[in-house]
Amino acid sequence: NRAVSILTADVLDYLRSREEEGGYPVQDGDLGENIMIQNIAFDEIQVSNIFKFVPSSSSSSPSTSSIVEIEITEPIVACANLC
């Protein structure tokens, strides 16, 4: 078992929108995320959710060895400084 940091695009968009107000000029990867998810809102991710990641280059049915399954076991505690 390994820790994986998942960030949703809506959170990154929110932080970027705050830049005008002295917020955070963040880019993809700045927050140490391993996976960026689009089309799923932050509020939709809950402990016990299981996500299956399939390579986008798969033309038909991917082999089961190329599918990565991740279970959300705990929320990440946000860094106070957005390190």
DSSP file with accessible surface (Angstrom, degrees, kcal/mol):
  #  RESIDUE AA STRUCTURE BP1 BP2  ACC     N-H-->O    O-->H-N    N-H-->O    O-->H-N    TCO  KAPPA ALPHA  PHI   PSI    X-CA   Y-CA   Z-CA
    1    1 A N              0   0  213      0, 0.0     2,-0.3     0, 0.0     0, 0.0   0.000 360.0 360.0 360.0 137.7    0.0    0.0    0.0
    2    2 A R        -     0   0  230      2,-0.0     2,-0.3     0, 0.0     0, 0.0  -0.946 360.0-109.2-133.9 153.8    1.2    3.4   -0.9
    3    3 A A        -     0   0   99     -2,-0.3     2,-0.4     2,-0.0     0, 0.0  -0.637  32.5-172.5 -82.5 138.3    0.0    7.0   -0.4
    4    4 A V        -     0   0   63     -2,-0.3     2,-0.6     2,-0.0    29,-0.1  -1.000  16.6-141.9-131.9 132.0   -1.2    8.8   -3.5
    5    5 A S        -     0   0   26     -2,-0.4    29,-2.7    27,-0.2    30,-2.0  -0.860  20.0-169.8 -97.6 119.7   -2.2   12.4   -3.6
    6    6 A I  E     -a   35   0A  36     -2,-0.6     2,-0.4    28,-0.2    30,-0.2  -0.924   3.5-173.2-111.8 133.1   -5.2   13.1   -5.8
    7    7 A L  E     -a   36   0A  22     28,-2.7    30,-2.7    -2,-0.4     2,-0.3  -0.979  16.3-138.2-125.1 137.3   -6.3   16.6   -6.7
    8    8 A T  E >>  -a   37   0A   2     -2,-0.4     4,-1.6    28,-0.2     3,-0.8  -0.716  19.2-124.6 -94.3 148.0   -9.4   17.5   -8.6
    9    9 A A  H 3> S+     0   0   16     28,-2.9     4,-2.9    -2,-0.3     5,-0.2   0.835 108.2  62.3 -60.5 -31.7   -9.4   20.1  -11.3
   10   10 A D  H 3> S+     0   0   66     30,-0.4     4,-2.1    27,-0.3    -1,-0.2   0.880 103.0  49.6 -65.7 -33.6  -12.1   22.2   -9.6
   11   11 A V  H <> S+     0   0   39     -3,-0.8     4,-2.5     2,-0.2    -1,-0.2   0.942 112.4  46.9 -68.5 -44.7   -9.8   22.7   -6.6
   12   12 A L  H  X S+     0   0    2     -4,-1.6     4,-2.5     1,-0.2    -2,-0.2   0.926 112.0  51.0 -63.2 -41.6   -7.0   23.9   -8.7
   13   13 A D  H  X S+     0   0   93     -4,-2.9     4,-2.2     1,-0.2    -1,-0.2   0.894 109.2  51.6 -61.9 -40.4   -9.3   26.1  -10.7
   14   14 A Y  H  X S+     0   0  128     -4,-2.1     4,-1.1    -5,-0.2    -2,-0.2   0.938 110.0  48.1 -62.4 -46.4  -10.6   27.6   -7.5
   15   15 A L  H >< S+     0   0   17     -4,-2.5     9,-1.0     1,-0.2     3,-0.6   0.920 111.9  49.9 -61.4 -42.0   -7.0   28.4   -6.2
   16   16 A R  H >< S+     0   0   75     -4,-2.5     3,-1.5     1,-0.2     4,-0.3   0.878 105.7  56.6 -64.0 -36.3   -6.1   29.9   -9.6
   17   17 A S  H >< S+     0   0   64     -4,-2.2     3,-0.6     1,-0.3    -1,-0.2   0.765 101.0  58.8 -67.9 -22.7   -9.2   32.1   -9.5
   18   18 A R  G X<>S+     0   0   91     -4,-1.1     5,-1.9    -3,-0.6     3,-1.2   0.529  78.7  92.0 -82.3  -5.7   -8.1   33.5   -6.1
   19   19 A E  G X 5S+     0   0  100     -3,-1.5     3,-1.8    -4,-0.3    -1,-0.2   0.878  78.7  59.6 -58.5 -38.3   -4.9   34.8   -7.6
   20   20 A E  G < 5S+     0   0  182     -3,-0.6    -1,-0.3    -4,-0.3    -2,-0.1   0.794 104.9  51.1 -60.2 -27.8   -6.4   38.2   -8.4
   21   21 A E  G < 5S-     0   0  126     -3,-1.2    -1,-0.3    -4,-0.2    -2,-0.2   0.011 137.7 -82.9 -97.9  25.4   -7.1   38.5   -4.6
   22   22 A G  T < 5S+     0   0   71     -3,-1.8    -3,-0.2     2,-0.0    -2,-0.2   0.736  91.6 138.3  80.0  22.6   -3.5   37.7   -3.6
   23   23 A G      < -     0   0   20     -5,-1.9    -4,-0.2     1,-0.1    -7,-0.1   0.494  57.1 -51.3 -78.4-135.2   -4.2   34.0   -3.9
   24   24 A Y        -     0   0  103     -9,-1.0     2,-1.9     2,-0.0    -5,-0.3  -0.901  27.7-157.1-121.6 115.0   -2.2   31.2   -5.3
   25   25 A P        +     0   0   77      0, 0.0     2,-0.2     0, 0.0    -9,-0.1  -0.486  39.6 168.4 -83.3  67.9   -0.6   31.2   -8.8
   26   26 A V        -     0   0   12     -2,-1.9     2,-0.3   -14,-0.2    -7,-0.1  -0.579  20.7-163.2 -90.4 148.4   -0.4   27.4   -8.9
   27   27 A Q    >   -     0   0  115     -2,-0.2     3,-2.3     1,-0.1     4,-0.4  -0.789  44.2 -68.9-118.1 165.5    0.3   25.1  -11.8
   28   28 A D  T 3  S+     0   0  105     -2,-0.3    -1,-0.1     1,-0.3     8,-0.0  -0.299 123.9  18.5 -53.7 130.6   -0.3   21.4  -12.3
   29   29 A G  T >  S+     0   0   43     -3,-0.0     3,-1.6     6,-0.0    -1,-0.3   0.187  90.3 110.4  92.5 -15.7    2.1   19.5  -10.0
   30   30 A D  T <  S+     0   0   84     -3,-2.3    -2,-0.1     1,-0.3    -1,-0.0   0.782  78.4  50.5 -63.1 -26.9    2.8   22.5   -7.7
   31   31 A L  T 3  S-     0   0   47     -4,-0.4    -1,-0.3     2,-0.0    52,-0.1   0.314 117.8-107.9 -97.4   9.4    0.8   20.9   -4.8
   32   32 A G    <   +     0   0   50     -3,-1.6   -27,-0.2     1,-0.2    -2,-0.1   0.654  60.5 162.8  78.6  15.9    2.6   17.5   -5.1
   33   33 A E        -     0   0   24      1,-0.1    -1,-0.2   -29,-0.1   -27,-0.2  -0.401  30.5-163.6 -70.2 143.4   -0.4   15.7   -6.5
   34   34 A N  S    S+     0   0  110    -29,-2.7     2,-0.4     1,-0.3   -28,-0.2   0.718  79.5  32.2 -90.5 -29.9    0.3   12.4   -8.2
   35   35 A I  E     -a    6   0A  37    -30,-2.0   -28,-2.7     2,-0.0     2,-0.5  -0.998  64.3-159.0-134.5 131.6   -3.0   12.3  -10.0
   36   36 A M  E     -a    7   0A  55     -2,-0.4     2,-0.5   -30,-0.2   -28,-0.2  -0.948  15.5-159.1-107.8 126.1   -5.1   15.1  -11.4
   37   37 A I  E     -a    8   0A  12    -30,-2.7   -28,-2.9    -2,-0.5     2,-0.3  -0.916   6.4-169.2-109.9 130.2   -8.8   14.3  -11.9
   38   38 A Q        +     0   0  130     -2,-0.5     3,-0.1   -30,-0.2   -30,-0.0  -0.814  68.1  26.7-110.7 155.8  -11.1   16.2  -14.2
   39   39 A N  S    S+     0   0  164     -2,-0.3     2,-0.4     1,-0.1    -1,-0.1   0.608 100.7  90.5  69.9  12.2  -14.8   15.9  -14.5
   40   40 A I  S    S-     0   0   51     -3,-0.2   -30,-0.4     5,-0.0   -31,-0.2  -0.972  74.5-133.5-133.3 122.8  -15.2   14.7  -10.9
   41   41 A A    >   -     0   0   33     -2,-0.4     3,-1.7     1,-0.1     4,-0.5  -0.421  19.0-117.5 -75.9 151.3  -15.8   17.4   -8.3
   42   42 A F  G >  S+     0   0  118      1,-0.3     3,-1.7     2,-0.2    -1,-0.1   0.879 114.3  59.1 -51.7 -42.8  -13.8   17.4   -5.0
   43   43 A D  G 3  S+     0   0  125      1,-0.3    -1,-0.3     3,-0.0    -2,-0.0   0.673  97.1  62.1 -65.3 -17.1  -17.1   17.0   -3.1
   44   44 A E  G <  S+     0   0  120     -3,-1.7     2,-0.6     2,-0.0    -1,-0.3   0.609  83.7  89.4 -84.0 -12.7  -17.8   13.7   -4.9
   45   45 A I    <   +     0   0   34     -3,-1.7     2,-0.3    -4,-0.5     3,-0.0  -0.780  57.3 168.0 -91.8 119.4  -14.7   12.0   -3.6
   46   46 A Q    >   -     0   0  112     -2,-0.6     3,-2.3    29,-0.0    26,-0.3  -0.908  44.1 -84.1-128.8 155.8  -15.3   10.2   -0.3
   47   47 A V  T 3  S+     0   0   75     -2,-0.3    26,-0.2     1,-0.3     3,-0.1  -0.351 117.4  30.1 -56.7 136.7  -13.5    7.7    1.9
   48   48 A S  T 3  S+     0   0   80     24,-3.4    -1,-0.3     1,-0.4    25,-0.1   0.192  86.1 134.1  89.5  -7.8  -14.2    4.2    0.6
   49   49 A N    <   -     0   0   49     -3,-2.3    23,-2.9    23,-0.1     2,-0.5  -0.416  43.8-151.8 -62.2 145.0  -14.6    5.4   -3.1
   50   50 A I  E     -B   71   0B  89     21,-0.2     2,-0.4    -3,-0.1    21,-0.2  -0.991   9.4-166.0-122.1 126.9  -12.7    3.1   -5.5
   51   51 A F  E     -B   70   0B  35     19,-3.1    19,-3.0    -2,-0.5     2,-0.5  -0.929   7.2-154.1-112.6 138.2  -11.4    4.6   -8.7
   52   52 A K  E     -B   69   0B 142     -2,-0.4     2,-0.5    17,-0.2    17,-0.2  -0.961   9.0-157.3-112.1 125.2  -10.1    2.6  -11.6
   53   53 A F  E     -B   68   0B  59     15,-3.5    15,-2.5    -2,-0.5    -2,-0.0  -0.900   9.3-172.6-106.1 127.0   -7.6    4.2  -13.9
   54   54 A V        -     0   0   72     -2,-0.5    13,-0.1    13,-0.2    -2,-0.0  -0.951  34.5-101.8-119.3 134.6   -7.3    2.9  -17.4
   55   55 A P    >   -     0   0   50      0, 0.0     3,-1.4     0, 0.0    11,-0.0  -0.299  24.5-139.5 -55.5 133.7   -4.6    4.1  -19.9
   56   56 A S  T 3  S+     0   0  130      1,-0.3    -2,-0.0     3,-0.0    -3,-0.0   0.703  98.1  67.1 -71.2 -16.6   -6.1    6.6  -22.3
   57   57 A S  T 3  S+     0   0  108      2,-0.0     2,-0.4     0, 0.0    -1,-0.3   0.487  70.2 120.0 -82.2  -0.6   -4.2    5.0  -25.2
   58   58 A S    <   -     0   0   40     -3,-1.4    -4,-0.0     1,-0.2     3,-0.0  -0.512  46.5-166.6 -68.7 120.9   -6.2    1.8  -24.9
   59   59 A S  S    S-     0   0  123     -2,-0.4    -1,-0.2     2,-0.1     2,-0.1   0.846  71.7  -7.7 -78.9 -34.9   -7.9    1.2  -28.2
   60   60 A S  S    S-     0   0   94      1,-0.1    -2,-0.0     0, 0.0     0, 0.0  -0.180 122.6 -14.9-129.5-133.1  -10.2   -1.5  -27.1
   61   61 A S  S    S-     0   0  108     -2,-0.1    -1,-0.1     1,-0.0    -2,-0.1  -0.651  70.2-134.7 -79.0 120.1  -10.5   -3.3  -23.8
   62   62 A P        -     0   0   40      0, 0.0     2,-0.1     0, 0.0     5,-0.1  -0.371  25.4-101.3 -71.2 154.8   -7.3   -2.9  -21.8
   63   63 A S    >   -     0   0   67      1,-0.1     3,-1.8    -2,-0.1     4,-0.4  -0.412  30.4-116.2 -70.8 151.9   -5.6   -5.8  -20.1
   64   64 A T  G >  S+     0   0  128      1,-0.3     3,-0.9     2,-0.2    -1,-0.1   0.779 113.4  65.4 -62.7 -22.5   -6.3   -6.1  -16.4
   65   65 A S  G 3  S+     0   0  109      1,-0.2    -1,-0.3     3,-0.0    -2,-0.0   0.689  98.7  53.3 -74.1 -14.8   -2.6   -5.7  -15.8
   66   66 A S  G <  S+     0   0   41     -3,-1.8     2,-0.4     2,-0.0    -1,-0.2   0.459  89.2  94.1 -98.0  -0.6   -2.8   -2.1  -17.1
   67   67 A I    <   -     0   0   58     -3,-0.9     2,-0.5    -4,-0.4   -13,-0.2  -0.789  60.7-156.8 -93.8 131.1   -5.7   -1.0  -14.9
   68   68 A V  E     -B   53   0B  81    -15,-2.5   -15,-3.5    -2,-0.4     2,-0.5  -0.928   4.7-160.4-108.8 129.1   -4.8    0.7  -11.6
   69   69 A E  E     -B   52   0B 118     -2,-0.5     2,-0.4   -17,-0.2   -17,-0.2  -0.942   8.1-173.8-112.6 128.6   -7.3    0.6   -8.8
   70   70 A I  E     -B   51   0B  26    -19,-3.0   -19,-3.1    -2,-0.5     2,-0.5  -0.985   9.0-157.7-126.0 129.1   -7.1    3.2   -6.0
   71   71 A E  E     -B   50   0B 109     -2,-0.4     2,-0.7   -21,-0.2   -21,-0.2  -0.893  20.3-129.1-104.4 133.3   -9.3    3.2   -2.9
   72   72 A I        +     0   0   24    -23,-2.9   -24,-3.4    -2,-0.5   -23,-0.1  -0.706  36.0 165.6 -79.7 117.1   -9.7    6.4   -0.9
   73   73 A T        -     0   0   96     -2,-0.7    -1,-0.2     1,-0.4   -26,-0.1   0.663  61.9  -0.6-109.1 -21.7   -8.9    5.5    2.7
   74   74 A E  S    S-     0   0  145    -28,-0.1    -1,-0.4   -27,-0.0     2,-0.1  -0.966  73.3-104.9-163.5 151.1   -8.5    8.9    4.3
   75   75 A P        -     0   0   96      0, 0.0     2,-0.3     0, 0.0   -29,-0.0  -0.473  37.8-115.9 -76.4 151.8   -8.6   12.6    3.3
   76   76 A I        -     0   0  127    -70,-0.1     2,-0.6    -2,-0.1   -71,-0.0  -0.650  22.9-124.8 -84.5 143.7   -5.4   14.5    3.0
   77   77 A V        -     0   0  132     -2,-0.3     3,-0.1     1,-0.0     2,-0.0  -0.825  31.2-121.7 -88.8 121.1   -4.9   17.3    5.4
   78   78 A A        -     0   0   83     -2,-0.6     2,-0.3     1,-0.1    -1,-0.0  -0.334  23.7-111.8 -65.2 143.0   -4.2   20.5    3.4
   79   79 A C    >   -     0   0   52      1,-0.1     3,-1.3     2,-0.0    -1,-0.1  -0.567  17.7-136.4 -73.6 134.2   -0.9   22.3    4.0
   80   80 A A  T 3  S+     0   0   95     -2,-0.3    -1,-0.1     1,-0.3    -2,-0.1   0.800 105.5  39.2 -63.9 -26.5   -1.5   25.6    5.7
   81   81 A N  T 3  S-     0   0  140     -3,-0.0    -1,-0.3     0, 0.0    -2,-0.0   0.311 107.8-119.6-104.3   7.1    1.0   27.3    3.3
   82   82 A L    <         0   0   47     -3,-1.3    -2,-0.1     1,-0.1    -4,-0.0   0.951 360.0 360.0  48.2  52.2    0.1   25.4    0.2
   83   83 A C              0   0  123    -52,-0.1    -1,-0.1   -51,-0.0   -51,-0.1   0.831 360.0 360.0 -51.0 360.0    3.6   24.1    0.2
